[in-house]
Amino acid sequence: MSKNYHKKRNHTKPKTLKRLQTHRISGVISVTRHGYGFVTPEEGGKDIFVSGRDMNGAMHGDVVDVVVLPDLRRDDKQKGRVDGILKRATEEIVGTFDRNKHFGFIVPDDKKLRDEI
């Protein structure tokens, strides 16, 4: 008779990660035509990458408050999320007005302004 031996698996829950540290900076955001941006910190240092989904309405040239996210990949690239717009760089936007059945919106001519207004 042969016996089947199975390695006993450890089904315990993984240890809870310590609360990840974040910090805030402010700086000017440069937005690419692809929709993501880079914030140049006012106090100097490396630029912080901001993905398109983390822009929170920021436009090219705005002064923004950014929450710098912890580096989980450990690739030495700082990533952040716009938490507030401190000063708008653009007060007038030129674009094409499109009318829908229920509302209208402006599509900006400047390709760095990707969101409809």
N, C-alpha and C positions, 0 to 999 in steps of 0.2 A: 504494500500500500504506500502510495506516495502522498505526502502532505503538501498542501499549498500554503506557502508562507507569504503573507502580505505585509508589506512595510506599513506600519501604523502611521497615518498622517496626523499631523498636528493641525487641528481645526480651531485653534484659538484665534481670537481676533488680533489683527496687527496692532502694534503699539501705536498709541495716538501721537501724531506729530505735534511737536511743540508749535505754539502759535508763531506763524511766520511774520517776521518783521518787515514793515514797509516804512517808507518815509516820503515826504512831499518836497517837491521843488517847484519853482515857477520859472518860466522862460518863454521864448518865442517859438511857435510851431511852424515848421516848413512842411507843407503838404505836397505830396507827389500827385501826378495825374492818375495814379492807380488807386488813390484814396487813403493810403497810409501816410504817416508823417514822422518827423523827427523833431524833438524839442531840444533846443540849445539852452542849457541852464544859464540863468542870469549870473550865478556865481562862478561859472566856468565848469570845465570838466567834459566828460564824454556826453555825446548826444544820447537821448533816450528815444527808443523806437516806440511808436504808438500805432497799433493796428487800426484798420478802418472801422472795425466794430467798437473800438474804444475811444473814438474821436469825440463823441458826445456833443456834436454840433460845432466843434472848433473848425475855423477856416484858416487858410494860409495867412501867416503873418500875425495871428492873434497872440496875445500874451495870455498864457494859460497856467493853471495850477494842475500839477500832475502827481498822481500817486505812483511812486516807483515800486513795481512789483518784485517780489523775491525771485532770484535766479534759480529756478528749479532744475534747469537743464545744465547749469554750471558751464555755460558757453561764453561767459564774460560779456554778454551783450545785455545792456540794461533795457528793460521793457517797462512801459507804463500805461496808465489810463488817465485821460483827461477828466479831472474832477470839477473843474470850474473854468470859466472864461473871465479873466481879469480885465482885459481891454480888447475891444475889437479893432482890427487893423483896417477893415473895410466898412465904410458906412453906406456906400452906394454900390449897387451891383447891376451890371448891364447884362441883359439876356433876352430870351424869347418868351413871350407870354403864351402859354397854352391853356385853352379852356376845355374843361371836361363838362359833362352834363350837370354835375352838381358842384363843381369848384374849379378854380383856376390856380395855376402855379407858374413860376418863372424857372426856366432852365438857363443857368448862367452861361455866358459866352466863355468865361475863363475856365479852362479845363481843370484847374486845381480846385475849383469850387464844384465838387461833384454832386452835392445834394440839391434837390429841387427846393425852391423857396415858395 
